[in-house]
Each structure stands twice: as C-alpha cells, then as structure tokens.
Amino acid sequence: MDLHALPIDAENALAALGRWVTCESPTYDAAAVNRMMALAASDLADLGAVLERLPGRGGYGDCLRAAFPHPRVGEPGVLVLGHLDTVHPVGTLEVLPFRRDGAGCTGPGIVDMKGGNRAALEAIAALARIGATTPLPVTVLFTSDEEVGSPTTRDLIEAEALRQRAVLVPEPARDHGGVVSGRYAIARFVVTTHGRPSHAGAALSEGRSAIAAMAKEILAIEAMTGPDCTFSVGTVEGGQWVNCVPTLCTARVLSMAKRQADLDAGIARMLALAGAHDDGRLEVEVDVVRPVWEPTHGTLALHATATRIARELGFELPHGPAGGGSDGNFTGAMGIPTLDGLGVRGSGIHTLDERMTIDSLTERARLLAGLLMNVR
C-alpha cells in the first residue's frame, strides 16, 4: 500500500481537530469530559463504529469503546488507546486559543492528546475510503481520567487489552518524532498535616499551624529526590480563615523511578514520614500507582514494523523509555505488545503554550494507518 497516496485532507483533518480542541475537557469536570465524549462518539459513529458509552465512576466522566466491523470480529485485534481529558480548566481557550500560527497550531490539549487521537481517526477514515480491510479487528478506547493517574479506568483498560494482540497509544511523540517503548514507574501520594487550632490574633502561640508543618515537610520530601527516584509536590491546600491558625493542610506528591524496585523503595520512604511530630501529626496515603513498563520482544517487534513504515514515509522513528506516565504503562507491564508516543509532535505540553506541529497530524495518521494494516 502506498501510504503517501492515502486520501487524507490536511485542512479537513485540522478543522476536525479544532472542533475537539475547542470542546474543553478537564479531568475534574465530568460534564465537560462527557461533552467531549459525545463529540468523539458522533465522529466514530460516522466511521461506522459500534459504540459503547461506559458511565464514569468516582465523579469522573464517561469512557467510550468503539469497535469497527470486521470479518474476524471477536478475535484478538489492535487496540487504539487514548484519553480525552486534559489538564486545562474550562476557560483556557481565552488565553490559549485554537489558532494556527505558521507551521504550528495552539490549543489546550492539542498535543496531549487530542491531536494523536484525531490522527488515529483520520487513519481509520482514510483506510475506509479506499476500502482497505485491516488484518485484525480494530477497537478504539477513549478514557476520562488519565491525567490524574487513571484511578477509575485501569481495570477497564487492562480488561480490554487482554482481548487484544497489540496496543497503539497516540500520546505525544518524543523529541525529534520518536516513539515510546517503555515508561518509568510512577506513584502519587496524598500527604496531610494536622495542627492545633487557636485564634491567630489573640492566641497565636497556643496554636500549631498545619500549613507551617507542611512547608517543612515539602522541603524534606523534595530533598529525597535522587538519581533513582524523584519526589515533587504538585498541589497544596490548607487553611480556611486568615484569623485562625490552620489545623489541616493537604499536599499531593508525585514520585517517579526507572525501576520498580526503586519506586517501591520510594513508597516505603514516603510512608515512613507518617506519625506524630512537634508541630502536629502527619498522614501519608498512597494514591495511584503506574507500574514500570519495560519493552518486551513483542513491543520491539512492533517498533521494528513501525520503523519500516516510517522509513517508507520518509522519516526515522527512534524509540526509548520515557518519564511521565500513560495508560501504556498498564498494557506494557502486562506484556502485551504496546507502542506509545505515536501521536503528534509538539511542545509546551501541560502549559499555556501547548503547540502542535501541524504537518505531524497527517504524518502520524499515515504512520498509524500503516501500523493498522501491518499488525498481524
């Protein structure tokens, strides 16, 4: 198959992506995520997919499973796995609009990862236009809580992956367009300090500030970072009234390691912080954990196929492990051949300068189409 000749209209593809990007969908806003799921469901239905809308849990949005008709329906196939939630709150479009700027295009979630998801649909649509039948059945699974560690969707992802022969994850491409063949282990923690109340003006010395205690703990936690395991505090919330000594403060911590044993040791170090202190009491709770994913023979074989396709398209496709978790952690750790980072190229992920390289939208669509036609 001549992938260069696939009927993909770059302008139409970008316009379709624009509709997705302007449908803001932050993880913690279930209604917004569900609007995005409805938009994706409409586009998938137009492609002939059989849809299943899966109700969200724990206050998160719905998920969407789309299975495409195939002569071998029911047999193990290829899973395209992506998330439609973003880190950007509703209203981000006011400061980060969907806007074309030379060779780039901006917008909340355009790189992570609506661009890659859209490229996958463009690939499926292009194959349908020429009447091509993929060797294996294709299923698309869009989830709603990946940006917070997939606390309610891990079981769904793993159950779906067990029914498949390979998993393609159109998360953002690595630098220079490379893909991801493994990911580091990640753990999240909730840390809570408890103080002693008093009136901040009339009896300050009688109180013990939970915020002050947390400030000390933040420095101690981040100082534990070393070459094998990192620790970073991402959010802090505490206090209610400025004239009351705060009795409660909560922080969320992210830890990452290249090896599972190092992450396990990091978890143990975090849990050991808990207990009574001079300034009050400290609690540490393990939140969600992503297992380390190390490349298997199946993943490396999948990359070899992708490399051959990329060279046909005129570019190289280096691979390697990456920090920053994805749902590929789960499927890769299960031993299912998984290739991640198949999405668009860009920069500024999770910032107010998120920018996609426009030509990568069709580039990755052709790459994904080639994979769908070559995975057996």
N, C-alpha and C positions, 0 to 999 in steps of 0.2 A: 504494500500500500504506500502510495506517495503522500506522506503526511503534509507536505507543503501544499498539496492540492485540496486538502480538506476545506470544505466551504464554511469558513469562519469569518464573519464580517467583524472586523476590529471595532468599528464605530458602534455597531449594534451591541456588541459584547460590552463595551464600556458604558453605553447607555443603560443596559440591563444591570450592570454592577452599580451604577449610580442610584437606581431605584432601591437597591439593597442597602447601600451606604446611608442614604437619607432616611431609611427606616431605622432609627436609632434603637439599640437593643442591649442596654447594660444588664449585666447578670442579675443584679438585685432588683430589677424592675420587671417582674414576671409578665405584666400586661404588655410592656414594650417588647419583650422577647417573643411573646405569643403573636404579636402583630408581625414580627419578622418571620416567624414560623409559618404564618398564614400566607405571606408573600412567597416564601420559598415553596410551600405546598402547591400554590397556584402554578408556579413555573414548572415544577416537577410533574404535575398533572398534565400540563400542556405537552410534556415529552412522553406521555403515555405510561407513567409510573403508577403502580398500585400503592396507595398511600395508607399509612397507619400513623395517626396522631396519638402520641403517648402522653397522658396527663403528667404534668410536673409534680414533684414531691418536695416537701420541706420548704415551701414558699418560692420555689424556682419555677421557671417557665416550662412549657411542654417540650417534648422531643418529637422528631419526625423520622420515620423509616419509610423509604421509597424503594420498592422492588420493581425492576423493569422486566417486561415479558421476555421469555427466553425459552428455546426448545428444551433446555436442561433445568428448567426451574425446579427448585427444591434441592439441587445438588450444591456442594460447596462451590463458592464463586469468589468474586472480588468485592470487598467492602471499601467504599469511599467514606472515610470517617472525618467529620468536621464539626466545629461548634459555631453557633450563630450569636452567642453572647459576646459582648465586648466589655472593656474596662471603662469606656467613656460614658458618663451620665447623659441623660436626655438634656439637650440644650447645647451640647458640644458643637453642633453644626454652626452655631453662631460665631464661634471663634476658629473652628476648623471645618470650613465648608467643603462639600464635594466640588472641587474646582480643578480644572485642567490647567496645568502650568508648564508649558513647553513639553518636555518628554515625561513629565511626572503628573500625578493626579493625587490630590489630598482628600482626606475624609476620615472620620472616626471608624476604625475597624477595617479600613480598606485593605490593609496588608494582613492584619491579624484578626480574622482570617477570611473575610468575606470575598476578597479577591481570588484566593485559591479555591474556595468553594464554588464561586461563579465559574472559574476556569474549568472545573470538573463538569459542571452542567453544560458548558459550551462544548466540551469534548464529546459528551454523550449525545448532544443535539446534532453535532456535525456528523457523527457516525450514523445516526438515524437518517440524516438527509441523503446519504449515499447508499442506504440500505445495507450497511455492514452489520453483521451479527458477531458479537464478541464470542470468543471460545467458551467463556464461562459466564454464568449469570452475574449481573451487577446489582448491588444494593447500595443505597446511599443512606447514611445515618447522620442526622444533624442533632446535636445536643445543646443543652441550655445552660450548663454551669461549669464549663471547663476553666474559665478564668479564675474560679475560686477553688480549683482542685478537683472538680467533678465529684463532690461529696454524695450526690444522689444518682449519678448516672454510671458509675464504674461497673456495677453489676449488669446493667443493660449493655454496655459496651463489650464487656467480656463474654456475655452470653451470645451476642451477635457475632463476635469474632470467632467463637468456637465453631460456628456454622460455615466459616469461610476458608478459602485456601490462601488468600493474601489480603493485606490491608494497605490501602493507599491513603496517606494523610496529607492533604494540601495546606498544611501550616506554611508560614512564610519560608521562602528559600533562605539558605545561609548566604554569607558574603560570597560574592562572585557567582551566585546562582547555584551553589552546591546544595546537596540534599542531606538529610539526617538519617543515619543508620544505627543510632543508639542515643540514649538520653540518660542524664545523671539522675540519681535518686533525690527525691525532694520530700521534706516533711514540713507541715505547718503546725504552729502551736498557738494556743491562747494562754497568755500569762496575765494573772490578776493579782494586784496588790490590795490588801485591806489595811486601812489605817484606823485612827481613833478620832471620833468627832469632837469638835469644840467650836465655839464662836471665834471666827478669825480675827475679830477686832477686840473683843472683851476678854478672851481667854485663849489666846493663840498657843501659849506654851503647854496647855493641857492636851492639845490635840497631837495627832501623828498623821501627817499628810501622806495619803496613798500615792499622790502624784509625785511627791518628792522621793518616796521609796522607789517608784517605778523609774524615775530618772536615773537613780543609781543602778538599778537592775539593767536598764538599757545599755549603759556603758559596759557593765560586766558581761552581758550576753554578746554584744558585738565584739568585745575583746577576745571571745573564744574562737573567733574566725582564724583558721589556719589553712595550710595548703591542701589539706584533705577534706575539710568540711567548713562551710561558711554559715554565718548566722547574721540575719539582718532583721531589724524591726521596721515594719511597714506602716502600721497604724497604731495610734494611741488615743484612748478616750478616757476622760476622768473628770470628776467634779460635777457639781450641779449649780451651786450658788457661790459667788465670789466672796461672800462674807461667812462661808462655812469651810472649816478645814475638811478637805475631801477624804471620804472614807473608802472610796472604790476607784480603781484605775485599771483599765484593761488594755493590753497590747497584743498585737498579732505578729508572730515571728515566722520567718521563712528560713529553712536550713537546706543546704544542697551539698551533695557529695558525689564523687565519681564512682565510688564503690559502695555497695550495700552495707558492708561491714563498717565503713566509716560513718555512714548515716546512722546506723544502729548505735554506734558509739556516741554520736552527737545527740541522739534522742535521749540516751541514758544521762548525758551531761545536763541536758535541759531539765529532765525530771528531777535530778539531784538538787536543783536550785530550790525546790519547793520546801516550805516549812516556815517556822516562826523566826522572825528577825527582830532586831531592836526597834525598828520602825513599824512593825506590824507583822502581817502574815502574807506569804507568797504562795500562790497556786499555779501549777503548770499543767496544762491539758494538751495531749497530742490531738491535733485536729485531723487533717487528711494527709495521707502518705502516697507518694507515687514511687513504685519500685524502680530500681535501676534496670535499664534495658541495654543489654549488650548484644551486638549483632551475632546472629546465628548464620549457619550456612545458607539457610533459606533466604534470609534478608540480603546477604551478599550476592546470591544468585539473582535476586530481584533487582538489586542495584546494577549488576552486570547487564541485565536486559535493558534497564533504563539508560545506561551509558551508551549502549549501541544505538538506541533510538535517538538520544540527544545528539550523537555524532552525525546521524543522518540529517538532523535538523540544523547542524552547523555549530554546535557548541559542546563544551565539555561539561561533565557532571561529577565533580568531586564529591566525596562523602566523608562523614565522620560523626563522632558523638557531639552532642550539644547540651548546654545547660538550658534551663528554662523548661519546665515540664510540658507535656502534651498528652493527649489520650493515647498516643502511640506508645507511651511508657507501659501502659497496661497490656496492649496486644503484643508488643515486642517481648515483654517479660514473660508472656505466656508461651513464647516460642513460635508464634505464628509469624511467617514472613511479613515484615512491615517495612515500608519505606515512607519516611516522613520528610517534611520540608519541600514537598512537591508544589507548593503554592507560589505566589507571585514574588518578585523581587521588589525590595523597597527599603525604607529606612524610617526611623522615628517611631518604631512600634511602642505603643502604650504612652505616647506623648502627644502634645498638641501640634506636632509637626509630622504626623504619620503620612507617609508619601509613597505611592506605588510607582514603579517604573512602568509606563503604560504598555510598552511593547511586550512586557513579560506576561501580560494577560493572555494573549494569543499564543505566545511561546509555550507557556505551561499547559494551555489547553491542548496543543498538539502533542506535547510530551505525554500528558495523561491519556489522550486518545490512543497513542502508540502503546502505552502500557496495557490499557484495557483490551487491545487487540493481540497482545503477545503473552499475557499471563495465562498459563495453562496448568 
